[in-house]
Amino acid sequence: MAASRTLARLPLNGALLSEAQALKVDLSEAAEDGIARAVKAEKERLWKIENAEAIRIENEYVEKHGLPLGRFRQF
């Protein structure tokens, strides 16, 4: 099921808009793709902040003890 669509007004750089139109870029698709990438990047940034302590602890463990099951690695 597709998500519902909402009309949005966005200020854009005029030169960039003209170039995109000349190249027949689908502006709605391009904007949605860019927003989706920005949302994903922000979620990843927040996850790293929220989990920084656990990541630090895991990294310290690996530095001290090596990778779990590391002795079975063949590379």
PDB file of N, CA, C and O in Angstrom:
ATOM      1  N   MET A   1       0.843  -1.185   0.000  1.00  0.00           N
ATOM      2  CA  MET A   1       0.000   0.000   0.000  1.00  0.00           C
ATOM      3  C   MET A   1       0.888   1.248   0.000  1.00  0.00           C
ATOM      4  O   MET A   1       1.773   1.376   0.846  1.00  0.00           O
ATOM      5  N   ALA A   2       0.667   2.136  -0.909  1.00  0.00           N
ATOM      6  CA  ALA A   2       1.469   3.354  -1.025  1.00  0.00           C
ATOM      7  C   ALA A   2       1.070   4.355   0.048  1.00  0.00           C
ATOM      8  O   ALA A   2      -0.090   4.435   0.454  1.00  0.00           O
ATOM      9  N   ALA A   3       2.051   5.107   0.490  1.00  0.00           N
ATOM     10  CA  ALA A   3       1.787   6.148   1.479  1.00  0.00           C
ATOM     11  C   ALA A   3       0.998   7.268   0.807  1.00  0.00           C
ATOM     12  O   ALA A   3       1.146   7.522  -0.388  1.00  0.00           O
ATOM     13  N   SER A   4       0.158   7.929   1.598  1.00  0.00           N
ATOM     14  CA  SER A   4      -0.586   9.051   1.034  1.00  0.00           C
ATOM     15  C   SER A   4       0.371  10.192   0.723  1.00  0.00           C
ATOM     16  O   SER A   4       1.425  10.310   1.348  1.00  0.00           O
ATOM     17  N   ARG A   5       0.019  11.000  -0.207  1.00  0.00           N
ATOM     18  CA  ARG A   5       0.892  12.086  -0.640  1.00  0.00           C
ATOM     19  C   ARG A   5       0.311  13.407  -0.143  1.00  0.00           C
ATOM     20  O   ARG A   5      -0.905  13.591  -0.095  1.00  0.00           O
ATOM     21  N   THR A   6       1.203  14.315   0.224  1.00  0.00           N
ATOM     22  CA  THR A   6       0.817  15.630   0.713  1.00  0.00           C
ATOM     23  C   THR A   6       1.510  16.689  -0.124  1.00  0.00           C
ATOM     24  O   THR A   6       2.698  16.571  -0.425  1.00  0.00           O
ATOM     25  N   LEU A   7       0.785  17.704  -0.492  1.00  0.00           N
ATOM     26  CA  LEU A   7       1.352  18.805  -1.249  1.00  0.00           C
ATOM     27  C   LEU A   7       2.217  19.642  -0.315  1.00  0.00           C
ATOM     28  O   LEU A   7       1.789  19.992   0.785  1.00  0.00           O
ATOM     29  N   ALA A   8       3.441  19.966  -0.754  1.00  0.00           N
ATOM     30  CA  ALA A   8       4.346  20.772   0.056  1.00  0.00           C
ATOM     31  C   ALA A   8       4.910  21.895  -0.802  1.00  0.00           C
ATOM     32  O   ALA A   8       5.228  21.706  -1.976  1.00  0.00           O
ATOM     33  N   ARG A   9       5.027  23.057  -0.194  1.00  0.00           N
ATOM     34  CA  ARG A   9       5.646  24.200  -0.887  1.00  0.00           C
ATOM     35  C   ARG A   9       7.043  24.351  -0.319  1.00  0.00           C
ATOM     36  O   ARG A   9       7.222  24.462   0.894  1.00  0.00           O
ATOM     37  N   LEU A  10       8.045  24.354  -1.212  1.00  0.00           N
ATOM     38  CA  LEU A  10       9.428  24.454  -0.774  1.00  0.00           C
ATOM     39  C   LEU A  10      10.145  25.549  -1.544  1.00  0.00           C
ATOM     40  O   LEU A  10      10.052  25.606  -2.770  1.00  0.00           O
ATOM     41  N   PRO A  11      10.858  26.419  -0.839  1.00  0.00           N
ATOM     42  CA  PRO A  11      11.690  27.378  -1.571  1.00  0.00           C
ATOM     43  C   PRO A  11      12.897  26.645  -2.149  1.00  0.00           C
ATOM     44  O   PRO A  11      13.543  25.862  -1.452  1.00  0.00           O
ATOM     45  N   LEU A  12      13.199  26.895  -3.413  1.00  0.00           N
ATOM     46  CA  LEU A  12      14.312  26.220  -4.081  1.00  0.00           C
ATOM     47  C   LEU A  12      15.211  27.234  -4.771  1.00  0.00           C
ATOM     48  O   LEU A  12      14.773  28.326  -5.133  1.00  0.00           O
ATOM     49  N   ASN A  13      16.455  26.865  -4.945  1.00  0.00           N
ATOM     50  CA  ASN A  13      17.402  27.674  -5.700  1.00  0.00           C
ATOM     51  C   ASN A  13      16.905  27.750  -7.143  1.00  0.00           C
ATOM     52  O   ASN A  13      16.712  26.724  -7.795  1.00  0.00           O
ATOM     53  N   GLY A  14      16.701  28.965  -7.633  1.00  0.00           N
ATOM     54  CA  GLY A  14      16.121  29.151  -8.964  1.00  0.00           C
ATOM     55  C   GLY A  14      16.943  28.548 -10.078  1.00  0.00           C
ATOM     56  O   GLY A  14      16.397  27.916 -10.983  1.00  0.00           O
ATOM     57  N   ALA A  15      18.249  28.734 -10.025  1.00  0.00           N
ATOM     58  CA  ALA A  15      19.117  28.189 -11.076  1.00  0.00           C
ATOM     59  C   ALA A  15      19.061  26.662 -11.078  1.00  0.00           C
ATOM     60  O   ALA A  15      19.005  26.038 -12.138  1.00  0.00           O
ATOM     61  N   LEU A  16      19.075  26.073  -9.895  1.00  0.00           N
ATOM     62  CA  LEU A  16      19.013  24.609  -9.792  1.00  0.00           C
ATOM     63  C   LEU A  16      17.674  24.104 -10.309  1.00  0.00           C
ATOM     64  O   LEU A  16      17.618  23.094 -11.011  1.00  0.00           O
ATOM     65  N   LEU A  17      16.606  24.794  -9.968  1.00  0.00           N
ATOM     66  CA  LEU A  17      15.278  24.409 -10.435  1.00  0.00           C
ATOM     67  C   LEU A  17      15.199  24.479 -11.956  1.00  0.00           C
ATOM     68  O   LEU A  17      14.663  23.573 -12.593  1.00  0.00           O
ATOM     69  N   SER A  18      15.726  25.546 -12.535  1.00  0.00           N
ATOM     70  CA  SER A  18      15.712  25.691 -13.999  1.00  0.00           C
ATOM     71  C   SER A  18      16.490  24.570 -14.674  1.00  0.00           C
ATOM     72  O   SER A  18      16.054  24.008 -15.679  1.00  0.00           O
ATOM     73  N   GLU A  19      17.646  24.257 -14.107  1.00  0.00           N
ATOM     74  CA  GLU A  19      18.469  23.182 -14.683  1.00  0.00           C
ATOM     75  C   GLU A  19      17.758  21.833 -14.582  1.00  0.00           C
ATOM     76  O   GLU A  19      17.775  21.048 -15.531  1.00  0.00           O
ATOM     77  N   ALA A  20      17.147  21.569 -13.456  1.00  0.00           N
ATOM     78  CA  ALA A  20      16.419  20.312 -13.273  1.00  0.00           C
ATOM     79  C   ALA A  20      15.260  20.217 -14.255  1.00  0.00           C
ATOM     80  O   ALA A  20      15.024  19.159 -14.839  1.00  0.00           O
ATOM     81  N   GLN A  21      14.545  21.307 -14.438  1.00  0.00           N
ATOM     82  CA  GLN A  21      13.423  21.301 -15.385  1.00  0.00           C
ATOM     83  C   GLN A  21      13.920  21.094 -16.812  1.00  0.00           C
ATOM     84  O   GLN A  21      13.300  20.363 -17.585  1.00  0.00           O
ATOM     85  N   ALA A  22      15.028  21.728 -17.164  1.00  0.00           N
ATOM     86  CA  ALA A  22      15.593  21.567 -18.509  1.00  0.00           C
ATOM     87  C   ALA A  22      16.012  20.125 -18.761  1.00  0.00           C
ATOM     88  O   ALA A  22      15.919  19.628 -19.883  1.00  0.00           O
ATOM     89  N   LEU A  23      16.475  19.456 -17.703  1.00  0.00           N
ATOM     90  CA  LEU A  23      16.899  18.060 -17.824  1.00  0.00           C
ATOM     91  C   LEU A  23      15.743  17.081 -17.639  1.00  0.00           C
ATOM     92  O   LEU A  23      15.934  15.865 -17.667  1.00  0.00           O
ATOM     93  N   LYS A  24      14.544  17.626 -17.450  1.00  0.00           N
ATOM     94  CA  LYS A  24      13.322  16.831 -17.254  1.00  0.00           C
ATOM     95  C   LYS A  24      13.408  15.914 -16.030  1.00  0.00           C
ATOM     96  O   LYS A  24      12.936  14.777 -16.052  1.00  0.00           O
ATOM     97  N   VAL A  25      14.021  16.435 -14.966  1.00  0.00           N
ATOM     98  CA  VAL A  25      14.097  15.699 -13.701  1.00  0.00           C
ATOM     99  C   VAL A  25      12.715  15.730 -13.057  1.00  0.00           C
ATOM    100  O   VAL A  25      12.079  16.783 -13.000  1.00  0.00           O
ATOM    101  N   ASP A  26      12.255  14.596 -12.579  1.00  0.00           N
ATOM    102  CA  ASP A  26      10.983  14.527 -11.849  1.00  0.00           C
ATOM    103  C   ASP A  26      11.226  15.170 -10.482  1.00  0.00           C
ATOM    104  O   ASP A  26      11.826  14.556  -9.600  1.00  0.00           O
ATOM    105  N   LEU A  27      10.758  16.405 -10.314  1.00  0.00           N
ATOM    106  CA  LEU A  27      11.043  17.159  -9.095  1.00  0.00           C
ATOM    107  C   LEU A  27      10.450  16.513  -7.851  1.00  0.00           C
ATOM    108  O   LEU A  27      11.097  16.493  -6.804  1.00  0.00           O
ATOM    109  N   SER A  28       9.250  15.993  -7.944  1.00  0.00           N
ATOM    110  CA  SER A  28       8.629  15.345  -6.783  1.00  0.00           C
ATOM    111  C   SER A  28       9.437  14.133  -6.349  1.00  0.00           C
ATOM    112  O   SER A  28       9.698  13.939  -5.162  1.00  0.00           O
ATOM    113  N   GLU A  29       9.829  13.320  -7.321  1.00  0.00           N
ATOM    114  CA  GLU A  29      10.607  12.120  -7.010  1.00  0.00           C
ATOM    115  C   GLU A  29      11.975  12.480  -6.438  1.00  0.00           C
ATOM    116  O   GLU A  29      12.437  11.866  -5.477  1.00  0.00           O
ATOM    117  N   ALA A  30      12.620  13.488  -7.040  1.00  0.00           N
ATOM    118  CA  ALA A  30      13.940  13.908  -6.574  1.00  0.00           C
ATOM    119  C   ALA A  30      13.863  14.477  -5.155  1.00  0.00           C
ATOM    120  O   ALA A  30      14.707  14.171  -4.313  1.00  0.00           O
ATOM    121  N   ALA A  31      12.848  15.303  -4.895  1.00  0.00           N
ATOM    122  CA  ALA A  31      12.692  15.883  -3.558  1.00  0.00           C
ATOM    123  C   ALA A  31      12.409  14.790  -2.533  1.00  0.00           C
ATOM    124  O   ALA A  31      12.994  14.787  -1.450  1.00  0.00           O
ATOM    125  N   GLU A  32      11.522  13.872  -2.868  1.00  0.00           N
ATOM    126  CA  GLU A  32      11.187  12.789  -1.943  1.00  0.00           C
ATOM    127  C   GLU A  32      12.401  11.915  -1.662  1.00  0.00           C
ATOM    128  O   GLU A  32      12.624  11.509  -0.521  1.00  0.00           O
ATOM    129  N   ASP A  33      13.184  11.623  -2.692  1.00  0.00           N
ATOM    130  CA  ASP A  33      14.395  10.822  -2.520  1.00  0.00           C
ATOM    131  C   ASP A  33      15.384  11.546  -1.606  1.00  0.00           C
ATOM    132  O   ASP A  33      15.961  10.939  -0.704  1.00  0.00           O
ATOM    133  N   GLY A  34      15.576  12.833  -1.839  1.00  0.00           N
ATOM    134  CA  GLY A  34      16.492  13.611  -1.009  1.00  0.00           C
ATOM    135  C   GLY A  34      16.043  13.685   0.441  1.00  0.00           C
ATOM    136  O   GLY A  34      16.861  13.570   1.354  1.00  0.00           O
ATOM    137  N   ILE A  35      14.760  13.874   0.654  1.00  0.00           N
ATOM    138  CA  ILE A  35      14.227  13.925   2.020  1.00  0.00           C
ATOM    139  C   ILE A  35      14.367  12.567   2.687  1.00  0.00           C
ATOM    140  O   ILE A  35      14.710  12.493   3.867  1.00  0.00           O
ATOM    141  N   ALA A  36      14.108  11.491   1.953  1.00  0.00           N
ATOM    142  CA  ALA A  36      14.250  10.141   2.510  1.00  0.00           C
ATOM    143  C   ALA A  36      15.691   9.882   2.940  1.00  0.00           C
ATOM    144  O   ALA A  36      15.931   9.310   4.004  1.00  0.00           O
ATOM    145  N   ARG A  37      16.664  10.309   2.104  1.00  0.00           N
ATOM    146  CA  ARG A  37      18.079  10.132   2.463  1.00  0.00           C
ATOM    147  C   ARG A  37      18.441  10.967   3.688  1.00  0.00           C
ATOM    148  O   ARG A  37      19.198  10.511   4.544  1.00  0.00           O
ATOM    149  N   ALA A  38      17.911  12.176   3.777  1.00  0.00           N
ATOM    150  CA  ALA A  38      18.189  13.037   4.936  1.00  0.00           C
ATOM    151  C   ALA A  38      17.600  12.439   6.209  1.00  0.00           C
ATOM    152  O   ALA A  38      18.240  12.471   7.260  1.00  0.00           O
ATOM    153  N   VAL A  39      16.398  11.898   6.127  1.00  0.00           N
ATOM    154  CA  VAL A  39      15.757  11.264   7.287  1.00  0.00           C
ATOM    155  C   VAL A  39      16.568  10.054   7.727  1.00  0.00           C
ATOM    156  O   VAL A  39      16.808   9.876   8.921  1.00  0.00           O
ATOM    157  N   LYS A  40      16.993   9.221   6.786  1.00  0.00           N
ATOM    158  CA  LYS A  40      17.792   8.032   7.110  1.00  0.00           C
ATOM    159  C   LYS A  40      19.098   8.434   7.790  1.00  0.00           C
ATOM    160  O   LYS A  40      19.490   7.844   8.797  1.00  0.00           O
ATOM    161  N   ALA A  41      19.766   9.441   7.234  1.00  0.00           N
ATOM    162  CA  ALA A  41      21.037   9.895   7.809  1.00  0.00           C
ATOM    163  C   ALA A  41      20.842  10.422   9.232  1.00  0.00           C
ATOM    164  O   ALA A  41      21.667  10.163  10.108  1.00  0.00           O
ATOM    165  N   GLU A  42      19.774  11.146   9.460  1.00  0.00           N
ATOM    166  CA  GLU A  42      19.524  11.693  10.805  1.00  0.00           C
ATOM    167  C   GLU A  42      19.187  10.579  11.792  1.00  0.00           C
ATOM    168  O   GLU A  42      19.628  10.615  12.941  1.00  0.00           O
ATOM    169  N   LYS A  43      18.409   9.591  11.354  1.00  0.00           N
ATOM    170  CA  LYS A  43      18.110   8.447  12.231  1.00  0.00           C
ATOM    171  C   LYS A  43      19.390   7.706  12.602  1.00  0.00           C
ATOM    172  O   LYS A  43      19.569   7.312  13.755  1.00  0.00           O
ATOM    173  N   GLU A  44      20.284   7.515  11.624  1.00  0.00           N
ATOM    174  CA  GLU A  44      21.558   6.836  11.890  1.00  0.00           C
ATOM    175  C   GLU A  44      22.402   7.657  12.869  1.00  0.00           C
ATOM    176  O   GLU A  44      23.005   7.096  13.784  1.00  0.00           O
ATOM    177  N   ARG A  45      22.450   8.986  12.683  1.00  0.00           N
ATOM    178  CA  ARG A  45      23.209   9.851  13.581  1.00  0.00           C
ATOM    179  C   ARG A  45      22.674   9.758  15.010  1.00  0.00           C
ATOM    180  O   ARG A  45      23.445   9.635  15.961  1.00  0.00           O
ATOM    181  N   LEU A  46      21.355   9.819  15.154  1.00  0.00           N
ATOM    182  CA  LEU A  46      20.748   9.735  16.482  1.00  0.00           C
ATOM    183  C   LEU A  46      20.977   8.364  17.116  1.00  0.00           C
ATOM    184  O   LEU A  46      21.225   8.272  18.319  1.00  0.00           O
ATOM    185  N   TRP A  47      20.895   7.293  16.312  1.00  0.00           N
ATOM    186  CA  TRP A  47      21.134   5.944  16.833  1.00  0.00           C
ATOM    187  C   TRP A  47      22.551   5.838  17.387  1.00  0.00           C
ATOM    188  O   TRP A  47      22.762   5.271  18.459  1.00  0.00           O
ATOM    189  N   LYS A  48      23.529   6.386  16.650  1.00  0.00           N
ATOM    190  CA  LYS A  48      24.920   6.338  17.103  1.00  0.00           C
ATOM    191  C   LYS A  48      25.089   7.090  18.423  1.00  0.00           C
ATOM    192  O   LYS A  48      25.827   6.642  19.301  1.00  0.00           O
ATOM    193  N   ILE A  49      24.420   8.212  18.566  1.00  0.00           N
ATOM    194  CA  ILE A  49      24.499   8.971  19.817  1.00  0.00           C
ATOM    195  C   ILE A  49      23.862   8.176  20.952  1.00  0.00           C
ATOM    196  O   ILE A  49      24.438   8.059  22.034  1.00  0.00           O
ATOM    197  N   GLU A  50      22.677   7.632  20.705  1.00  0.00           N
ATOM    198  CA  GLU A  50      21.951   6.885  21.735  1.00  0.00           C
ATOM    199  C   GLU A  50      22.679   5.613  22.151  1.00  0.00           C
ATOM    200  O   GLU A  50      22.525   5.155  23.283  1.00  0.00           O
ATOM    201  N   ASN A  51      23.466   5.041  21.254  1.00  0.00           N
ATOM    202  CA  ASN A  51      24.135   3.774  21.530  1.00  0.00           C
ATOM    203  C   ASN A  51      25.645   3.909  21.691  1.00  0.00           C
ATOM    204  O   ASN A  51      26.362   2.908  21.683  1.00  0.00           O
ATOM    205  N   ALA A  52      26.128   5.126  21.837  1.00  0.00           N
ATOM    206  CA  ALA A  52      27.566   5.375  21.911  1.00  0.00           C
ATOM    207  C   ALA A  52      28.225   4.608  23.060  1.00  0.00           C
ATOM    208  O   ALA A  52      29.319   4.068  22.893  1.00  0.00           O
ATOM    209  N   GLU A  53      27.576   4.555  24.213  1.00  0.00           N
ATOM    210  CA  GLU A  53      28.168   3.867  25.368  1.00  0.00           C
ATOM    211  C   GLU A  53      28.299   2.367  25.104  1.00  0.00           C
ATOM    212  O   GLU A  53      29.336   1.775  25.399  1.00  0.00           O
ATOM    213  N   ALA A  54      27.263   1.756  24.554  1.00  0.00           N
ATOM    214  CA  ALA A  54      27.313   0.322  24.258  1.00  0.00           C
ATOM    215  C   ALA A  54      28.374   0.030  23.194  1.00  0.00           C
ATOM    216  O   ALA A  54      29.081  -0.974  23.284  1.00  0.00           O
ATOM    217  N   ILE A  55      28.485   0.886  22.204  1.00  0.00           N
ATOM    218  CA  ILE A  55      29.492   0.711  21.158  1.00  0.00           C
ATOM    219  C   ILE A  55      30.886   0.820  21.753  1.00  0.00           C
ATOM    220  O   ILE A  55      31.770   0.028  21.425  1.00  0.00           O
ATOM    221  N   ARG A  56      31.085   1.807  22.634  1.00  0.00           N
ATOM    222  CA  ARG A  56      32.381   1.987  23.283  1.00  0.00           C
ATOM    223  C   ARG A  56      32.750   0.760  24.105  1.00  0.00           C
ATOM    224  O   ARG A  56      33.887   0.293  24.044  1.00  0.00           O
ATOM    225  N   ILE A  57      31.808   0.238  24.867  1.00  0.00           N
ATOM    226  CA  ILE A  57      32.055  -0.940  25.704  1.00  0.00           C
ATOM    227  C   ILE A  57      32.396  -2.154  24.837  1.00  0.00           C
ATOM    228  O   ILE A  57      33.324  -2.899  25.152  1.00  0.00           O
ATOM    229  N   GLU A  58      31.658  -2.354  23.759  1.00  0.00           N
ATOM    230  CA  GLU A  58      31.921  -3.488  22.861  1.00  0.00           C
ATOM    231  C   GLU A  58      33.303  -3.353  22.230  1.00  0.00           C
ATOM    232  O   GLU A  58      34.041  -4.334  22.138  1.00  0.00           O
ATOM    233  N   ASN A  59      33.655  -2.153  21.798  1.00  0.00           N
ATOM    234  CA  ASN A  59      34.978  -1.939  21.205  1.00  0.00           C
ATOM    235  C   ASN A  59      36.096  -2.208  22.210  1.00  0.00           C
ATOM    236  O   ASN A  59      37.123  -2.785  21.853  1.00  0.00           O
ATOM    237  N   GLU A  60      35.906  -1.797  23.454  1.00  0.00           N
ATOM    238  CA  GLU A  60      36.903  -2.075  24.492  1.00  0.00           C
ATOM    239  C   GLU A  60      37.055  -3.575  24.715  1.00  0.00           C
ATOM    240  O   GLU A  60      38.171  -4.068  24.882  1.00  0.00           O
ATOM    241  N   TYR A  61      35.943  -4.299  24.718  1.00  0.00           N
ATOM    242  CA  TYR A  61      35.978  -5.745  24.901  1.00  0.00           C
ATOM    243  C   TYR A  61      36.781  -6.404  23.778  1.00  0.00           C
ATOM    244  O   TYR A  61      37.635  -7.253  24.030  1.00  0.00           O
ATOM    245  N   VAL A  62      36.498  -6.005  22.540  1.00  0.00           N
ATOM    246  CA  VAL A  62      37.184  -6.590  21.392  1.00  0.00           C
ATOM    247  C   VAL A  62      38.672  -6.259  21.434  1.00  0.00           C
ATOM    248  O   VAL A  62      39.502  -7.111  21.116  1.00  0.00           O
ATOM    249  N   GLU A  63      39.021  -5.035  21.820  1.00  0.00           N
ATOM    250  CA  GLU A  63      40.434  -4.664  21.929  1.00  0.00           C
ATOM    251  C   GLU A  63      41.142  -5.536  22.971  1.00  0.00           C
ATOM    252  O   GLU A  63      42.283  -5.953  22.772  1.00  0.00           O
ATOM    253  N   LYS A  64      40.459  -5.802  24.072  1.00  0.00           N
ATOM    254  CA  LYS A  64      41.070  -6.560  25.165  1.00  0.00           C
ATOM    255  C   LYS A  64      41.081  -8.065  24.897  1.00  0.00           C
ATOM    256  O   LYS A  64      42.074  -8.735  25.180  1.00  0.00           O
ATOM    257  N   HIS A  65      39.988  -8.599  24.356  1.00  0.00           N
ATOM    258  CA  HIS A  65      39.820 -10.053  24.234  1.00  0.00           C
ATOM    259  C   HIS A  65      39.819 -10.559  22.790  1.00  0.00           C
ATOM    260  O   HIS A  65      39.847 -11.770  22.569  1.00  0.00           O
ATOM    261  N   GLY A  66      39.788  -9.672  21.816  1.00  0.00           N
ATOM    262  CA  GLY A  66      39.664 -10.092  20.425  1.00  0.00           C
ATOM    263  C   GLY A  66      38.209 -10.361  20.075  1.00  0.00           C
ATOM    264  O   GLY A  66      37.318 -10.258  20.918  1.00  0.00           O
ATOM    265  N   LEU A  67      37.993 -10.705  18.827  1.00  0.00           N
ATOM    266  CA  LEU A  67      36.628 -10.976  18.379  1.00  0.00           C
ATOM    267  C   LEU A  67      36.125 -12.295  18.950  1.00  0.00           C
ATOM    268  O   LEU A  67      36.865 -13.278  18.997  1.00  0.00           O
ATOM    269  N   PRO A  68      34.865 -12.318  19.385  1.00  0.00           N
ATOM    270  CA  PRO A  68      34.290 -13.599  19.798  1.00  0.00           C
ATOM    271  C   PRO A  68      34.354 -14.573  18.614  1.00  0.00           C
ATOM    272  O   PRO A  68      34.005 -14.208  17.492  1.00  0.00           O
ATOM    273  N   LEU A  69      34.782 -15.758  18.854  1.00  0.00           N
ATOM    274  CA  LEU A  69      34.933 -16.803  17.828  1.00  0.00           C
ATOM    275  C   LEU A  69      35.987 -16.438  16.785  1.00  0.00           C
ATOM    276  O   LEU A  69      36.049 -17.048  15.718  1.00  0.00           O
ATOM    277  N   GLY A  70      36.810 -15.444  17.096  1.00  0.00           N
ATOM    278  CA  GLY A  70      37.837 -15.001  16.169  1.00  0.00           C
ATOM    279  C   GLY A  70      38.816 -16.089  15.789  1.00  0.00           C
ATOM    280  O   GLY A  70      39.362 -16.081  14.686  1.00  0.00           O
ATOM    281  N   ARG A  71      39.043 -17.028  16.697  1.00  0.00           N
ATOM    282  CA  ARG A  71      40.007 -18.090  16.399  1.00  0.00           C
ATOM    283  C   ARG A  71      39.528 -18.995  15.273  1.00  0.00           C
ATOM    284  O   ARG A  71      40.324 -19.742  14.703  1.00  0.00           O
ATOM    285  N   PHE A  72      38.243 -18.942  14.944  1.00  0.00           N
ATOM    286  CA  PHE A  72      37.701 -19.773  13.876  1.00  0.00           C
ATOM    287  C   PHE A  72      37.706 -19.071  12.512  1.00  0.00           C
ATOM    288  O   PHE A  72      37.366 -19.681  11.498  1.00  0.00           O
ATOM    289  N   ARG A  73      38.091 -17.798  12.488  1.00  0.00           N
ATOM    290  CA  ARG A  73      38.122 -17.050  11.226  1.00  0.00           C
ATOM    291  C   ARG A  73      39.234 -17.607  10.344  1.00  0.00           C
ATOM    292  O   ARG A  73      40.305 -17.959  10.837  1.00  0.00           O
ATOM    293  N   GLN A  74      38.983 -17.684   9.066  1.00  0.00           N
ATOM    294  CA  GLN A  74      39.962 -18.225   8.134  1.00  0.00           C
ATOM    295  C   GLN A  74      40.576 -17.135   7.263  1.00  0.00           C
ATOM    296  O   GLN A  74      41.190 -17.443   6.242  1.00  0.00           O
ATOM    297  N   PHE A  75      40.427 -15.905   7.635  1.00  0.00           N
ATOM    298  CA  PHE A  75      41.053 -14.807   6.881  1.00  0.00           C
ATOM    299  C   PHE A  75      41.662 -13.815   7.802  1.00  0.00           C
ATOM    300  O   PHE A  75      42.234 -12.823   7.350  1.00  0.00           O
TER     301      PHE A  75
END
